[in-house]
Amino acid sequence: MIRKNFDCPARLVPADLDQLREIVGDGALDYTLVIGLFHFIDRMADLLHVAPEALPKSLRRFEFLRRLTVRIASLIMSKMDLQNRKFNSSYEETLENITPLFEQAMGRKPGDVFAPVKSRPRLIEVFRFILEERVIHTSLNRETLANIHRTVEDALPADIEDAKGFHERPENPVEAFAFVGTRYAYRTTKNMIDDLRRMNYDDVGILDLAIAVAVANYWARTHRLLGFEPELFYLRQVRHFSSF
């Protein structure tokens, strides 16, 4: 499953967790968090050409990124029998906690959309962090977020050639950033960053673009493995706000 997440994530399906379920039961759901977090942090480091624990001070929204990764990492570690903390909230309590933000983003109540992870409510808490970034923290407009999401979904490797070959990238600098960041983020170049600056993205904007690409890659794998609606945290949110 880990190899498939790298080589052909576009082909991921919930059944890919079946072998893990035979060993750890619903604990297999927690592995999606580990995998998603790796792809998030790895892309942040590669897209910005820095170690994930040492983003430049000029990227002043690093504080949010630090808090997000620490909080997600804490959820992961709490499942590794290290006894650093327990997640004591029930599914119902966690669902109630995310509902106001979900309604703000989607214009509707969550209903049963989180049913696939009912046995692991800690995952809903991670999704709340994602919504906070989508709705509250980002400097990007919703059209840009939707465009990044679509680009990531289209660029997601379906075979090893997609993940390692050379391909024509989109002409739009933001789409090119998302395309390269999805297939081989380590190939991001200074010229690509300069193209974004010519579009008037400053350090904060470029960091937000990197976060958006990283989160979209996290989500692209997660919704396939868990059977969520693909548009749960992106396009429907954009459509809701753009209707005003």
C-alpha positions as CSV (number, residue, x, y, z in Angstrom):
1,M,0.0,0.0,0.0
2,I,2.8,2.4,0.8
3,R,4.4,1.8,-2.6
4,K,1.1,2.3,-4.3
5,N,0.8,5.7,-2.5
6,F,4.0,6.8,-4.3
7,D,3.8,5.0,-7.7
8,C,0.2,5.2,-8.6
9,P,-1.9,7.0,-5.9
10,A,-4.7,7.7,-8.5
11,R,-5.5,4.0,-8.3
12,L,-5.9,3.9,-4.5
13,V,-9.2,2.4,-3.3
14,P,-10.6,1.5,0.2
15,A,-9.8,-2.2,-0.5
16,D,-6.1,-1.3,-0.3
17,L,-6.6,-1.2,3.5
18,D,-8.0,-4.8,3.6
19,Q,-4.7,-6.5,4.5
20,L,-4.0,-4.1,7.3
21,R,-7.6,-4.6,8.6
22,E,-6.9,-8.3,8.9
23,I,-4.0,-7.4,11.3
24,V,-5.1,-4.3,13.2
25,G,-8.9,-4.0,12.4
26,D,-10.1,-0.4,12.2
27,G,-6.6,0.7,13.3
28,A,-5.9,0.5,9.6
29,L,-7.6,3.8,9.3
30,D,-4.9,5.4,11.3
31,Y,-2.3,4.5,8.7
32,T,-4.0,6.8,6.3
33,L,-3.1,9.6,8.7
34,V,0.5,8.6,8.8
35,I,0.7,8.3,5.0
36,G,-1.1,11.6,4.5
37,L,1.1,13.4,6.9
38,F,4.3,12.2,5.2
39,H,3.1,13.4,1.8
40,F,2.1,16.8,3.4
41,I,5.5,17.4,5.1
42,D,7.5,15.9,2.2
43,R,5.9,18.3,-0.3
44,M,6.3,21.3,2.0
45,A,10.0,20.6,2.2
46,D,10.5,19.8,-1.5
47,L,8.4,22.7,-2.9
48,L,10.2,25.3,-0.8
49,H,13.6,23.5,-0.9
50,V,14.0,23.6,2.9
51,A,14.0,21.2,5.7
52,P,10.4,20.9,7.1
53,E,11.6,21.9,10.6
54,A,13.4,25.0,9.3
55,L,11.3,27.1,7.1
56,P,12.7,30.6,6.6
57,K,11.6,33.3,9.0
58,S,10.5,35.4,6.1
59,L,7.7,32.9,5.6
60,R,5.9,34.4,8.6
61,R,3.0,32.0,8.5
62,F,5.3,29.2,9.5
63,E,3.7,29.4,12.9
64,F,0.5,27.9,11.5
65,L,2.4,25.2,9.6
66,R,4.3,24.3,12.8
67,R,1.2,24.1,14.8
68,L,-0.6,22.0,12.2
69,T,2.2,19.5,11.8
70,V,2.7,19.2,15.6
71,R,-1.0,18.7,16.2
72,I,-1.3,16.1,13.5
73,A,1.9,14.4,14.6
74,S,0.5,14.3,18.2
75,L,-2.6,12.4,16.9
76,I,-0.3,9.9,15.2
77,M,2.0,9.4,18.2
78,S,-1.0,8.9,20.5
79,K,-1.9,5.8,18.5
80,M,1.6,4.3,18.8
81,D,1.3,3.1,22.4
82,L,3.7,5.8,23.6
83,Q,1.0,7.1,26.1
84,N,1.7,10.8,25.4
85,R,-2.0,11.5,25.3
86,K,-5.3,9.9,24.6
87,F,-8.1,11.1,22.3
88,N,-11.1,10.9,24.6
89,S,-13.8,12.6,22.5
90,S,-16.5,10.4,21.0
91,Y,-17.6,10.4,17.4
92,E,-20.6,12.5,18.3
93,E,-18.6,15.0,20.3
94,T,-16.0,15.4,17.5
95,L,-18.7,15.7,14.9
96,E,-20.4,18.5,16.9
97,N,-17.0,20.2,17.2
98,I,-16.5,20.3,13.4
99,T,-20.1,21.2,12.5
100,P,-19.9,25.0,12.8
101,L,-16.8,25.2,10.6
102,F,-18.2,22.6,8.2
103,E,-21.4,24.7,7.8
104,Q,-19.3,27.8,7.2
105,A,-17.4,26.1,4.5
106,M,-20.1,24.0,2.9
107,G,-23.4,25.7,3.6
108,R,-24.8,22.5,5.1
109,K,-24.4,20.2,8.1
110,P,-21.9,17.3,7.8
111,G,-24.7,14.7,8.2
112,D,-23.1,11.2,7.7
113,V,-20.2,12.3,5.5
114,F,-17.7,11.2,8.2
115,A,-19.3,7.8,8.7
116,P,-16.3,6.0,7.1
117,V,-14.2,7.0,10.1
118,K,-16.8,6.7,12.8
119,S,-14.6,4.3,14.7
120,R,-11.7,6.7,14.6
121,P,-13.0,10.2,15.5
122,R,-9.5,11.5,15.9
123,L,-9.4,11.6,12.1
124,I,-12.3,14.1,12.0
125,E,-10.2,16.4,14.2
126,V,-7.5,16.4,11.6
127,F,-10.0,17.2,8.9
128,R,-11.1,20.2,11.1
129,F,-7.5,21.5,10.9
130,I,-7.8,21.2,7.1
131,L,-11.0,23.2,7.0
132,E,-9.5,25.9,9.2
133,E,-6.7,26.3,6.7
134,R,-9.2,26.4,3.8
135,V,-11.6,28.8,5.4
136,I,-9.7,30.9,7.9
137,H,-6.0,31.0,7.5
138,T,-5.1,31.0,3.8
139,S,-4.5,34.2,1.8
140,L,-5.5,32.4,-1.4
141,N,-8.9,33.0,-3.0
142,R,-11.3,30.1,-3.4
143,E,-10.9,30.0,-7.2
144,T,-7.2,29.4,-6.8
145,L,-7.8,26.7,-4.2
146,A,-10.2,25.0,-6.5
147,N,-7.8,25.2,-9.4
148,I,-5.0,23.7,-7.3
149,H,-7.3,20.9,-6.2
150,R,-8.2,20.1,-9.8
151,T,-4.6,20.2,-11.0
152,V,-3.5,17.9,-8.2
153,E,-6.3,15.4,-9.0
154,D,-5.4,15.5,-12.7
155,A,-1.7,15.2,-12.1
156,L,-1.9,12.4,-9.5
157,P,0.3,9.6,-10.8
158,A,-1.6,6.6,-12.2
159,D,1.6,4.6,-13.0
160,I,5.3,4.7,-12.3
161,E,6.0,6.7,-15.5
162,D,3.7,9.5,-14.2
163,A,5.7,9.6,-11.0
164,K,9.2,9.6,-12.4
165,G,9.1,10.6,-16.1
166,F,9.3,13.9,-17.8
167,H,6.1,15.6,-18.8
168,E,4.9,18.8,-20.3
169,R,3.7,21.0,-17.4
170,P,0.9,23.6,-17.5
171,E,1.7,27.1,-18.7
172,N,0.0,28.8,-15.8
173,P,2.7,29.2,-13.0
174,V,0.3,28.2,-10.2
175,E,-0.9,25.1,-12.1
176,A,2.7,24.2,-12.9
177,F,3.7,24.5,-9.2
178,A,0.8,22.2,-8.3
179,F,1.6,19.7,-11.2
180,V,5.3,19.4,-10.3
181,G,4.5,19.4,-6.6
182,T,2.2,16.4,-7.1
183,R,4.4,14.3,-9.4
184,Y,7.9,15.1,-8.3
185,A,8.1,18.1,-5.9
186,Y,11.8,17.9,-5.6
187,R,12.0,19.2,-9.2
188,T,10.6,22.6,-8.2
189,T,13.0,25.2,-9.5
190,K,13.9,28.8,-8.7
191,N,12.5,29.8,-12.0
192,M,9.1,28.4,-11.0
193,I,9.2,30.4,-7.8
194,D,10.2,33.5,-9.7
195,D,7.2,33.0,-12.0
196,L,4.9,33.0,-9.0
197,R,6.5,36.2,-7.7
198,R,5.8,37.8,-11.1
199,M,2.2,37.0,-10.4
200,N,2.5,39.1,-7.3
201,Y,2.8,36.2,-4.8
202,D,5.0,37.2,-1.9
203,D,6.6,34.8,0.6
204,V,3.3,34.4,2.4
205,G,1.4,33.7,-0.8
206,I,4.0,31.2,-1.9
207,L,3.9,29.4,1.4
208,D,0.1,29.3,1.1
209,L,0.4,27.8,-2.4
210,A,2.7,25.1,-1.0
211,I,0.4,24.4,1.8
212,A,-2.5,24.1,-0.6
213,V,-0.6,21.7,-2.9
214,A,0.5,19.7,0.1
215,V,-3.0,19.5,1.6
216,A,-4.5,18.6,-1.8
217,N,-2.0,15.7,-2.1
218,Y,-2.9,14.6,1.5
219,W,-6.6,14.7,0.6
220,A,-6.2,13.0,-2.8
221,R,-4.8,9.9,-1.1
222,T,-7.1,10.1,2.0
223,H,-10.4,10.3,0.2
224,R,-9.5,7.3,-2.0
225,L,-8.5,5.1,0.9
226,L,-11.4,6.1,3.1
227,G,-14.1,6.4,0.5
228,F,-15.0,10.0,1.2
229,E,-16.5,12.4,-1.4
230,P,-13.6,13.6,-3.4
231,E,-14.8,17.2,-3.3
232,L,-15.5,17.3,0.4
233,F,-13.0,19.9,1.4
234,Y,-12.5,21.8,-1.9
235,L,-14.8,22.3,-4.8
236,R,-18.1,22.3,-2.9
237,Q,-16.6,24.9,-0.5
238,V,-15.7,27.0,-3.5
239,R,-19.1,26.6,-5.1
240,H,-20.8,27.6,-1.9
241,F,-18.9,30.8,-1.5
242,S,-18.9,31.7,-5.2
243,S,-22.7,31.6,-5.3
244,F,-22.9,34.9,-3.5
